[in-house]
Amino acid sequence: MAERGWTTADIPSQTGRVALVTGASSGIGFETALALAGAGAHVVLAVRDPAKGVRTAERIARRHAQADLTVRELDTARLASVRACAENWRRDGGPIDLLVLNAGIAAVPRREESEDGFERQLATNYLGHFALTGLLLPCLRPSSGTRIVTVASVAHRSGAIRFDDLHGRAAYGAQTAYRQTKLAMLIFALELERRLRAAGRPEQAMAAHPGLALTDVFRRGDRAGPIQQRIGRFLFALAGQSAAAGALPILYAATAPVARGGGYYGPDGIRESRGAPKPAWIAPQAKDPDTASRLWTVSEQLTGVRFAL
């Protein structure tokens, strides 16, 4: 069980460990990178905009003068960018101890496609992370302390994997598409853990969610209009918490000694909207083995990435 009141002060020393955090230039990703850097990790800021990544590194260094930081370009919405990031890391990077799959968008009111022909939220939030993990798998340090943490959401509870219209071409809804991506992330974490165990590998996969955390993803989404912005501000004023508080379950999954592979962690408050980290509730559709197997196969087909397990 998670200790009630767990904070960044409880993070064990991360000295000597390498943590790659996607979407690290703002919100949950920034707070996660900041805390890991403060705990001594070499933090890789994997971001879409390298210039913003440099500014983020400078911001972290102002808080932690001894921070060990690297900026890498990564746009999870583009398979070419995912492949380039992974290839560059395999060429000149070292073993990775923590892989935090955080980058995401939401509240995209009109359907958009990525350059690969995927629905944009699915591409950014899920398929890019699936591909990145598979491509970086050989770079993970073969240790039980190595963790792959996917960032899911309470929104997964009302999500469904629409295999007959995965990219929303027949019918698109911004929230329907978002919920599908977050359900996919949780299914991915659970299925990856199952496959790691079946292959006898020591690395662990788990998931976490930030509750209702006030971040740019929900303040403005990536294409959010004024109505979505007003709704977002209203919801967070009622039940939300800061990005720093929202990052705690992710940090707990990544570093707490009692966190386990296959675990799912979130806030301990009402409906897991805010509070200290604890084991979170997993909706039945996230635990269905047939859905997990089918989603894995479809993801391999769409991305062209197969895991060397």
GUMI-460551 format. One record per residue (C-alpha): x, y negated, z negated. Coordinates in steps of 0.25 Angstrom, whole numbers, padded with zeros to 4 digits, always signed. Layout:
# GUMI-460551
XYZ...
# end
This chain:
# GUMI-460551
+0000+0000+0000+0004-0014+0003+0008-0022-0010-0002-0033-0012+0005-0047-0010+0016-0042-0001+0023-0054+0005+0036-0058+0013+0043-0057+0000+0041-0042+0000+0048-0040+0013+0060-0031+0011+0073-0036+0017+0073-0035+0032+0088-0038+0033+0094-0030+0044+0081-0027+0051+0076-0032+0064+0062-0036+0066+0055-0040+0079+0042-0048+0078+0034-0051+0090+0027-0064+0091+0036-0070+0080+0035-0084+0084+0022-0087+0076+0011-0082+0067+0013-0068+0061+0025-0065+0069+0032-0077+0064+0029-0075+0050+0033-0060+0051+0046-0064+0058+0049-0075+0047+0047-0065+0036+0055-0054+0042+0066-0064+0045+0066-0069+0030+0067-0054+0026+0080-0053+0034+0076-0046+0047+0081-0050+0060+0068-0055+0066+0066-0054+0081+0056-0065+0086+0049-0058+0098+0041-0070+0104+0035-0074+0117+0042-0088+0117+0057-0087+0114+0057-0102+0111+0047-0101+0101+0054-0089+0095+0066-0097+0093+0058-0108+0086+0052-0097+0077+0066-0092+0074+0070-0106+0070+0058-0107+0061+0061-0094+0054+0075-0098+0052+0071-0110+0045+0064-0101+0035+0075-0091+0034+0088-0096+0038+0095-0082+0039+0084-0077+0048+0089-0067+0059+0080-0070+0071+0080-0067+0086+0070-0071+0096+0065-0062+0107+0056-0065+0119+0043-0056+0119+0030-0058+0125+0021-0046+0121+0011-0050+0132+0021-0047+0143+0027-0033+0144+0039-0039+0152+0042-0047+0140+0040-0035+0130+0050-0027+0139+0060-0038+0140+0060-0040+0125+0062-0025+0122+0072-0023+0132+0080-0035+0127+0079-0030+0113+0084-0016+0117+0096-0022+0124+0101-0031+0113+0092-0029+0100+0094-0020+0088+0085-0010+0081+0072-0016+0077+0066-0013+0063+0053-0021+0063+0044-0023+0076+0033-0032+0073+0023-0033+0084+0016-0046+0081+0014-0054+0094+0000-0057+0098-0011-0066+0103-0026-0067+0101-0038-0075+0104-0036-0075+0119-0050-0080+0124-0048-0076+0138-0042-0063+0144-0028-0064+0148-0019-0054+0154-0004-0053+0152+0006-0052+0164+0005-0036+0162-0010-0037+0164-0014-0034+0150-0024-0042+0141-0016-0052+0135-0019-0049+0120-0017-0035+0122-0003-0037+0129+0002-0047+0119-0003-0040+0106-0002-0026+0109+0004-0021+0122+0016-0029+0122+0019-0024+0107+0016-0010+0112+0027-0011+0123+0037-0019+0114+0036-0008+0103+0038+0003+0113+0050-0004+0120+0057-0007+0107+0055+0006+0100+0069+0011+0104+0074-0002+0096+0067+0001+0083+0076+0005+0072+0073+0020+0069+0070+0018+0055+0058+0020+0046+0060+0005+0042+0057+0001+0057+0043-0005+0058+0034-0008+0070+0023-0018+0065+0011-0021+0074+0002-0033+0071-0012-0029+0072-0025-0037+0066-0037-0035+0059-0044-0037+0072-0040-0023+0076-0052-0019+0068-0062-0023+0078-0053-0020+0090-0054-0009+0100-0044-0004+0111-0052-0006+0124-0046+0005+0133-0056+0002+0144-0053-0013+0144-0040-0014+0137-0036-0028+0143-0050-0034+0142-0052-0035+0157-0067-0031+0157-0070-0038+0144-0061-0047+0136-0063-0053+0122-0051-0061+0115-0054-0054+0101-0057-0041+0107-0044-0041+0115-0036-0045+0102-0043-0035+0093-0039-0024+0103-0024-0028+0103-0023-0028+0088-0030-0014+0087-0020-0010+0098-0008-0015+0089-0013-0007+0077-0016+0005+0085-0002+0004+0091+0005+0003+0077-0002+0015+0072+0000+0023+0084+0015+0019+0085+0017+0024+0070+0010+0037+0074+0020+0039+0086+0032+0035+0078+0029+0045+0067+0026+0056+0078+0039+0053+0084+0047+0054+0071+0052+0039+0072+0054+0031+0059+0049+0018+0063+0035+0014+0058+0024+0006+0065+0013-0001+0057+0004-0013+0059-0001-0025+0051-0010-0037+0053-0010-0051+0048-0024-0053+0044-0030-0066+0048-0017-0074+0049-0017-0088+0055-0008-0087+0067-0007-0093+0081-0012-0080+0086-0026-0083+0080-0025-0099+0079-0024-0100+0094-0022-0086+0100-0014-0087+0113-0026-0093+0121-0036-0096+0110-0046-0107+0112-0052-0117+0102-0063-0108+0097-0053-0096+0094-0044-0106+0087-0056-0111+0078-0061-0097+0075-0047-0093+0071-0045-0105+0062-0058-0102+0055-0055-0087+0053-0041-0089+0047-0046-0101+0038-0056-0091+0032-0047-0078+0030-0034-0080+0037-0020-0081+0032-0007-0087+0036+0002-0080+0047+0013-0078+0036+0003-0070+0027-0002-0063+0040+0012-0058+0043+0013-0051+0029+0006-0038+0034+0015-0038+0046+0028-0040+0037+0022-0029+0027+0021-0019+0038+0035-0023+0043+0043-0023+0030+0035-0017+0018+0041-0004+0013+0027+0002+0011+0022-0002+0025+0021+0011+0033+0020+0015+0047+0006+0016+0052+0002+0006+0042-0007-0007+0045-0005-0019+0036-0013-0032+0034-0018-0042+0023-0025-0037+0011-0036-0047+0010-0051-0047+0015-0052-0040+0028-0036-0040+0029-0037-0055+0033-0027-0060+0023-0018-0056+0012-0006-0047+0008-0002-0035+0016-0009-0022+0014-0013-0009+0023-0023-0014+0033-0036-0007+0038-0035+0000+0051-0047+0001+0060-0051+0015+0065-0049+0011+0079-0034+0008+0076-0032+0022+0071-0039+0030+0082-0028+0039+0088-0034+0041+0102-0035+0025+0103-0020+0024+0099-0015+0035+0109-0023+0029+0120-0019+0015+0117-0004+0019+0116-0005+0026+0130-0012+0014+0136-0001+0004+0130+0010+0013+0136+0003+0012+0150+0001-0003+0149+0015-0007+0144+0023+0004+0150+0030+0006+0137+0031+0020+0131+0036+0022+0117+0048+0031+0115+0043+0039+0103
# end
